[in-house]
Amino acid sequence: MEFTPIDKLDLNEKIIKIIKRKGIEKLNPVQTDAVNSGLLEGKRLLITSPTGSGKTLIAELGIISHLLSKGGKAVYITPLRALTSEKYTELKDWEELGFKVGMTSGDYDSNDAWLKNYDIIVSTYEKIDSLWRHNPSWLNEVDYFVLDEFHYLNDEDRGPVVESVAIRAKRKNLLALSATISNYEKIANWLNAIPVITNWRPVPLREGVIVEGRKSYQVMFQDETIEIKGNDPIIAYTLYVIEHGGQVLVFRNSRKMAESTAKKISSSMGLLSLSDKELLKIGEEIKDVEDAGSDEKEELYELAIKGVAFHHAGLSRGLREVIEKAFRERKIKAIVATPTLAAGVNLPARAVIIGDFHRYNRKILGYQEEIPIMEYKQMAGRAGRPGFDKEGEAVIVVRNKKEAEKVFKKYILSPPEPIESRLGNESAFYTFLLGIVSSEKKISEDDLKDYSMDTLLDREVVENYVKRGINWLRDNEFIAGDDELVLTKFGKRVADLYINPFTAKVFKDYLTKNEKSCNIAYLHLVAYTPDGPTVSVTRSESEELVDEAPCPLFVEEPDDEDEFYNYVSALKVAMIINDWIEEVDEDVILGRYGIGSGDLRSIVDTMDWLTYSGYNVARVLELTEHYDALHTLNLRVKDGVKEELLDLVKIQGVGRKRARMLYNHGIKKPEDIVMNVEKVKSLLGQKIGEKVAKEAARLIAGAT
């Protein structure tokens, strides 16, 4: 394994200085292999190596070398917004060389023209895919793409977008960074890139299982077996690792399991001596988080003061940030999480415990399936903190010796599944076709077919899908033309909005044949689309929801069991959002529907985008009544307010609570604020009141 001193690289002194400031004196074996394979000369590379092996620095060197020798712009693409922020912070170091670094994600109905002034742009796959449809001139200047976390190509949800972006990116220069890929030769060949494959990790990883022995639990690795005492394998091993100076990440297959396991661990933490003072401080930080529900904060406070926390998508961003920071600072000793944490956040620990290698299949009720090997590798890859641990340990909890053998064979001794195309369904493929027609403005059927042949799909499958897709898009009035395909006015708006064409079809079909209805009917329709958010619904909830619908819905109750589940899930989302826009207190909403503050934020964000898309579709179809209803709903969903507060929430710094307080005291619009500054200050406090008054004045000035 070769470590290359930074000083030996053929690099500008300023570059070497910036790298050293990051605390790096030598390139590790992964980085050395990349440089030896032509990274600094602009060669197209596919790097596959374990989590935490320094791939970000490879991307930085690739980008800077390219910009210095070729000019143009570079884009760094990640699958998750949290990763985008992380990479943006790291890339900001290079502004010292005169390169401007920008970041964009979300707001798909925009061409982000302001990015023309930036040299390095950090974004998500979805955002870049949507930008291609808008054709901003600056995007033509991008000739170097970093495709991070490229194994997401295999992800059922995000895979189609990653593939769509890769197809366009590989027409320019690219660098793909991925966890281990078993069929790397096929993927490298597809990308026309040189594969750089290594299994080197900065902290060696030991993998094993925990199984119940006669009087204790056995932690079985390939080279040794450790005996640990206790009544529960997860608690016993967690305490063992913490006693030996380590931290632990436990993965469970559901939120409920993550929360209950965290509580069980915390009840045993009294056996360890931890810094009460520091943990109480973290507890207070949790109580101060503004974007979370009271019950969540109370629950996490009780855990944090014992050095434990749970972590899942139901938590608000504020709570997740406090927990992650405390874990990085080694104050919180154990986090129990759902597998999403393994993909989205860089939180290494001495030991990773995988509590379940099965999970429920959402589509088949009551059916459990084994997790993919790739998912296991992602979780196990979090084991070992560089600079703190000599080695990391990843263990899977099994029931008996027979299961231990099976798990060793499947997860520990086998490579991950081969990466395959996820464009092989109508929804994904027709979306892909619409995106190509949008970015090309006009294209012949043959050229569209050639473009589609560039996917990872089998050629025969592509031919079939292209033919059917063009017919479907034409029949549903997204595209027109015979010799050359172009978007219709409707198709162009749908492509720009970055919604699934099947979502647009749902809007079109139901809005054109129905009269105006109540808010719940519109919210239900929006949530019922393929892009709508889903929530879990119990059997008893299903009956209540159907009985509670306050007006006839646009969508009739379906007979099919799966469709009925989607129908009631959409109805529950509609009820949640209706409570939100009627200014029901957040704690009441969370308790009433059994969701977390993170869920509420996610549902609000998605419904904000979809009500916006809905009113834009209604406008292009000239359905005035539906447009008006959806437009007003969209304004209300964004801030969670009744219609009377819409003028006040336009002011920066005024949310639903402050707006209601002002309104109830006779201040109903921005002009009232400017005319009653002292009253506003007495209601909101001196500092906030002054700020709000300035923003109100600015808003009025901008409107005149």
N, C-alpha and C positions, 0 to 999 in steps of 0.2 A: 504494500500500500504506500503510495507516494504522497508526501506532503511537500508542497512547493512554497518556498519563502516568497512573500509578496515582492520583495526587492528584486527577485530574479525575473519578474515578468516584464515584458516589453510594453510598459505602460508609462504614461505621463506622470511626473512626480506628484502633481495635484491629485490624481486619481489614487495613487499609492497612499497619500496623506489621509484622504477621506476614508479609505478602507481601514487603515491603521487606527483611525479615530473610532471606528466601530469595534475596536478591540481584536482585530484579526491581523496576525503576523504571518500566518502561513495558510495557503489554500489546503483544504482537506482533500482526501482521495477523490471524492465525487467532483469537487470543483476543479481539481487537477486534470481529471479525465476529460472534463468539458473543455478546458483550455487546450489540452493536447489534441482534441478532436476538431479544433478550429473555431471555438467560440469567439475569440478576439478578431478572427478574420471574417466574421459574418457568415459562417457556415450554418446551414439549417440543422438543428439538433432536436432529438427527442431524448430528454433526460429522465430516466426512471430510477428512483432510489427511495429508501425508507423515509418516513416522516422525520423532520428535524435534522436532515443531513446537509442543510445549507444551500438549498436550491435558490433561495431568494438572491443571494450574492451572485450566483451564476446569471440570473436574469439582469441584475444591475450591471454587471460587466458586459453582458451582451448588448444591452440598450445603449450604454455609454460608448462602447467601441463603435457601434453602428452609427450613432449620431455624430460622433467626431469624424468618422471617415466618409459617411455618405450624406449626412444632413437629414432632412425630412423630419418626420415625427415618429414616435414609438408609442404603442398602447400596451399596457399591462392589464390582462383580463383575469378576473377571479370569479368563482361561482357564487360567492356570498358577499353581501354588503359589509359584514363585519371584517372580512378579510381585505376588502377594498380599502377600508380606513387604515388597517394595519400596514398594508403595502405602501399606501400614500405617504404615511409618516416616515417609513424607511427610505423611500425614494426622494423625499424632500432634501436629504443630505446633498444631493447632486446639484442643487440650485447654485451651489458655490462655484460650479463650472460655467454658470450662465444659462443653464437650462431651466425653463419654467415648468413646474409640475402642477398639473390640475387633476381634479377628481370629479366624476359624475356617476350617479346611479339614480334609479327611479325616474319619475316624470318621463314616460315613454313618448308622449305627444310633443316632442321638442327636438330641434336639430342642434341645440347647444352651440350656436354660432360663436359664442364667446371663447370656445376652446381653440379657435384659430390662433390665438396668442400663446398657446402652450406647446411645449416640445414633447413632454412625457405626460400621457394621460392614463389615469388608473380608473378602471370601470368594471362592470359585471358583464357576463356573457349576454344577458337579456338586454341590457342597455345598448351595447354595441350592435346587437342584432337589430334593435329598433332604430338606431341611428342610421344604419345602412339603408333603411326604407325611406328615411328623410333626405338622404343624399347631401349632407352638408359638404361644402367644398373642402374644408380642412381634412375630412376623412380620406380624401384622395391623396393627401400628402403623407398619410401613414404608410410606411413601407416596412415596418418591423413590428411584429405581434408576439407578445409573450402570452402563451396559453397556459395559465397556472391551474393546478389541480386537474390535469387533463383526464384523469381516470373518471371524472364525472361524466364522461362520454357514455359510461355504462349505467348512469343513473336514469331510472325510469322517467322521472319528471324533468330533470334538467338536461339529460342526454341529447334530445333533439336540437336544443338551442346551441349546445357546445359543438355539435357536429355541423350545424348550419354556419356558425362563425368560423370553424376550422376550414370549411370548404372555401370560404372567401379569403381567409387569411393565408391559405397555402398558395394563393396566386401571387402573394408578395413574399417577404422573408418572415420566418417565424422561429420561435424557440418554444417547444412544448415541455412542460414540467409535470411529472406524474409520480404517483406512488408506483410500486412494482406492478408491471403489466406482463402477464404470461405470454401473450401473443405480440410482443413488442416488435418483432420483425415485420409482421403484417401492417401494424399501425405506422411504423417508421416508413415503410414502403409507400403507404397511402399518403403520408405527409411529404414524401420525397425528402426525408430527413435522415441524418446519420444517427443510429441509436447509440446512446451512451448508458450502459447498464451497470449498476453496481449495487451491492447489498450492504455496503459499509454504513455503519451508524456511529455517531459521535459517542454514544453510550451503548455498549453491547447489550443485547436483549436475551433474557432467559424466558422461555415459554413453558408453561406446564398446566397442571390441573389441581384442583382441591377435591379430595374424595374422603368420605367418612371411613375412618379406621375402626378398630375395636373399641378403644377408649378415648380416642382423640381424632383430629383431622390430619390427613396426610397431604402435604403440598408436594406433588411429584413433578420434578423436572427431569430432563434426560440424564443429567449427571449426578443428581442427589435427591433425596426425599427428606423433607423437614416435618417433624411432628409438632402440631400446635394444639393446645387445649382450649376448650370452650364449648358452648351449646349451639353455636351457629357458625358455619364456615366463613361467611363474609365478615362478621364481627371479629371472630378469632384472628383471622389473618390481617384485618385492618389494624387491630390493636398491636399485633406482633410487629408490623412494619413501622408504626408510629413509635413504638417503644425503642426501635432500632434507628431512630432519627429520620425516618422517611415520611413522605406524604402518599396518600392513596386516592386514586380515582376509581369509583365503583360504577359500573354501567348496569342499568336494569332496563327491561324491555317496555316499561310503561311509566307514566308519571306517578301513578299511584304507588307502584313498587319503589320508585326512586324516593318518594317522600317517606313511606313507611320504613324503608331500610335506613334512611338518614336518622329517623327518630330512634330506631333500635340501636344504631351505633352510638348516638349521643348519650343514651341512657347508660352506656358502659364507659363513657369517657372519663368519669370520675376516678377511674382506676389509674389515670395518667396525670402527671403534673404539667399543666399548661399555664401560660401567662394570662391570668384572669384579667389583669388591667388592659392588656392589648385586645383581648377578645371582647371585653365590655365596650371598648371604643368602636370596634367593628359593629357590635350590636346597635350602638347609638347611630352609626352611619346608616344602618339598615332602616331604623325607625325614621330617619330624616329623608329617605327617598320619597320624592313627590309623585312619581308616576305609577305607584303601586297601591294595591288594596290593603286595608288595615289588617285583615286576618292573615294575609300572606306575610306581611312585615312582622307580625307578632310571632308567627310560626318560625320564621327564619331567625328572628332575634333569639328565641329560646335555643335553637340549634347552634347558632354562631358563637354564643357565649361559652359553648362547650367544645368549640373548634371544629364543628361539622356544618355542612350545608347541602341542600339539594339544588339541582340546576336543570331546567328544561325550558322549552319554548313558551310555556304558560306564564313564566315570570316576566316582569317588565324589564326593559333594557337597564334601567337604573339599578334594580336589584342584582341583575346578572353582573353588571360592572363592579359593584361593591364586592361580590363573592369572588369574582375572578382576580381582582386586585389583591384581596386578602390571601388568596391561595398562592399567587405569584410571590407575595412577600413572606410566604411560608408560615403565616399566622393560622389560617384555617388548615387543618391537617387532612381532612377527608371531604371529598365532594362525591355525592351520589347523583348520577346524571343519566339522562336518556342518550342514545347513541349520537344524536345530533351534535353534542358537544365535541365528539372526537373529530368531526369534520370541520367545525367552524371556528374553533378557538385554540390558540397555541398555549395549552396548559399542561406541561409535562409533570409527571409524578414519579416517585421511586417505583411504585407498584400500581398496576392496573388489574382490577378484578372484574371479570365478565360474569355477571350473575346469571345470565340466561343466554343460551345460544339458539333459543326459539323465540319467535314473536308471532303475534296474531296477524293474520292476513285480513286487512280491512275489507277486502272485496268478498271474502267467503266467511260468513259469520261463524264464529266458534272454531275456525280452522287455524292450527298453529303450523308454522313452517320454520325450517332451520335458516338462520341468517346466512347471507353470502360470505364466502371466505374473505372477500375484499373488505366487508364491513368489520369482520374480526380483526384483520390486519390494521385497519384504521384505528381501532380502539387500542389494540396492543401496542401500536406505534407510539402512543403517548407515554409509554413507560421509560423512565430514565431521564433525569434532569441534568443537562450538560453543566459541568462545573460543580455539581453537588453529589452525583451518584457514580460509583464505579461501574454499576450495571443496573439495568431496569428489569423488572419482573412483571410478566403478564400471565395471569392464571384464569382458567375457566372453571366454574363450579360444576361438578358432575355428581350423579347420584351413586354410581358404583364403578367397580373396576372395569366392567365390560364397556360401559359408556365412556370411561377414560380412554380406553384403547381406540374407540371409534373417533373421539374428539381429537386425540393426538394425530391420528391418520388424516382426518379431513382438514382440520384447521391449522395445526402446528407444522405438519410435514408436507403440506401440499401448497402449490402456488395458487394465487387468486384466479378467479374465473377469467377466461379470455374476454377482451372487450369487444362488444358487438354494437351495431347500429341500433338506435332507439327510434329511428324514423319510420319503422315498419308498421305504422297504423294510420288510418285515414286522417285523424285529427292532426297528428304531427306532420305528416307528409303534405297535406293540403296547405297547412300554415307555412311550411317551407316553400312550396310553389308560389304562394301569394307574396311571400317576402322577396323571392327572386324577381318576379314580375315588377314589384314595386321598386326595387333598387336599380333595375335595368331600364325602367320607364317603358320600353317596348322590346319585345323579344319574340322570335319565331318559335313555333312548337318544337322544331328540331333542335334549336339552341337551348331551349328550356330542358329538353330531354338530355342533351349533352351535359348541361349543368347538373342535372339530377344523377347522371351516371357517375358523377364525382363523389357520391355518397359512399358509405361503407356497405350499403345494401347489395344483395345479389342482383345482377343485371336484369334477370327475368322479372324479379319483383318490382324493380324500378320501372320497367316498360309498362307493366300492368297498372302501377300506381299513377304514373304520369298521365296515361290515357284517361283513366277514371277521374283523376284529379282535375284535369283541364275541363272535362265535361261537367263535373260538379260545380266548379267555380264559374263556368259559363252559364249553366242552368240557373244558378242562384244569383246571377248578375253582379259577380265580383269582377269578372274580366269580360272583355269583348274583343271582336276581331277574328279573322280567319288566317290570313297570311302572317299578320303580326298581332301578338297578344298585347293588349294594354289594359290598365285598370279602368273600371268605370268610376264615376264620381263616388258611388257607394263603396266600391272596392278600395279606392285610394284612401277614403276616410278610415275604413276598417284597418288597413295596413298601417296607417300613421298612428292609429290609437294603440296598436300592438295588442289587439285582442284576437283570440282564436276565431277563425271564420265561422265555426259552429256556434260560438257565442253570439256573433253578429246575426246569424240566421235565426237564433232563438228570439232576439230583440225584434227582428224584422217580422217574423211569422206572427208573433203574439201581439205586437203593437199595431200592426196594420189591420188585424181583424177584431180588435177590441176597442170599446169606448174607454174614456178616462175612468180610473178607479181610485181607491184609497191608497194611502202611503204603503200599507202592508203589502198590497198587491204588487206594487212596483218593486219594493224591496225583495219580495219573494221571487219575482221574475229575474231580477238581477243576480240574486244568490243561486238561482236554479241553473244558470248558464254553466258551461264547462269550466269557465275561469273563476266561478264563484267559490267563496271559502266554504269549507265543510266543518261541521262540529258533530260530536257524537250525540246520539239521541237514544234514550232508553225506550222500552216498549210503552211504559205508562206515559212518558212524555209525549210520544207520538200521538196517542189518543187525545191528550189534553190540547196539544198544538192544533190539531185539525178542528177540534171543537171551538177553540178560542179565536180562530180567524175572523176578524171583524167585518169583512166584506167579501164578495165573491172574488176569487183569485183569477188571474189571467190563465194560469195553468191548471188543467183538470187533474184530479187525483188519479194517479196511474194504478193499474192492476198489478203490474210486474213488481216483485218484491224489492229488487235492487233499486228500481226507479222510484218506488215509494219511499225508500230510505233517503234517497237524494232529495225527494220532494219535502219530507218533514225536516231534514237537515237544513234545507234552504228556508223553511218556515221558521225554524228556531233562530237562524241568522237574522231573518227579517224582524222577529220580535226583539232580539237583542239590539239591533240598530234603531228600531222604533223607540225603545226605551231610552237609548242614547240621545236621539234627537229631541225627545220630550224632556230632556234634562233630568232624568232619573239619576240619583246619586250612584257613582261608580261602584261603591261597595255593595249596594243593593243589586245592581246588575250582575256582579260577579257571583254573589250568593244565590240569586234567583236562578241563574242558568248553569251554575257549576263550572265556571270558566275562570282562567287566571287573567291578570292584568295584561300579560303579554299576548294572550289570545284576543282580548278585547282590542288592543292596539292593532294587531294583525288584521282582524276582521274589519275594523274601521278603515284601515289603509286600503284594503282590497275593495271594500264597498265604495270608498271615495273614488277610486280609479274606475270602477264599473258603472257607478251612477253617472260619472262624467262621460264615459264611453256611451252609455245608454242615451243620454240627451243629445250627444253628437250624432249618433245613428238616427235618432228621431228627427233631428234638424235636417240631415241630408235627405231623409225620406219625406220631408215636409209634413211631418205629423205634429202640427203646432201644439195641440192640447197635451200630448204626451211629452213633447219637448219642454213645455213650461213646467209640468209636474216634476219631471226628472231633474231639470235644472235647479229648481228650488230645493229638491231633496238633496242634490249633490252639495249645495252650499251649506245645508244643515248638517249633513253627515260629516263633513270635514271637521267641524268644531263641536258637534254634539249639542246643538241649540235649537230652540223654537224660532220660528220665522222672525219674531219681533226683535231678536238680538243680532240679526245678520249684519246690520250697520256697525254695531259696536265691535264684533269680532274681526272686522276688517283691520282694526287697529293692532299693530304689532304689540305683543305683550298683554293683550286682553283675550283671555280664554273664556270658557263657558262660565266659570265661577265668578270671575271679576265682572264679566258682562252682566250677569244676573244681578249682582250686588248694585252696580251702577244703575241699571234699569229700574230696579225696585226703589231707588232713591231719586227717580225723576230724570236721570241722565240717559237719554234714549238714542243719541246719535253723536258722531264726532264733534259737531258744532257745539253741542251742550257741554262737552268736556272742555273745549277751549273757552267757553263763556263762564265756566264754573270750576276753575283750576283749584281753588282753595278747598272746595267741597270734595273734589276728586281726591286731593291729597289727604283729607281727613278720613276718607273711606278706604283708600288703598295704601296709605302710609306715604310719608314725605317723598322718599326716594322713587318708589314705583309710580306714585301719582305724577311727579314731575316728568318722568320718562314717558308715561302714557300721554300726557298733555302734549309733549313735543311730537310724538308719533301721530297724534290726532291732527295737529296743525299741518304736519307734513302730508298726511293723507288728503286733507282738504285742499292744500296748495296743488297737489298733483292732479286732483280732480277738476280744478278750474282751468 
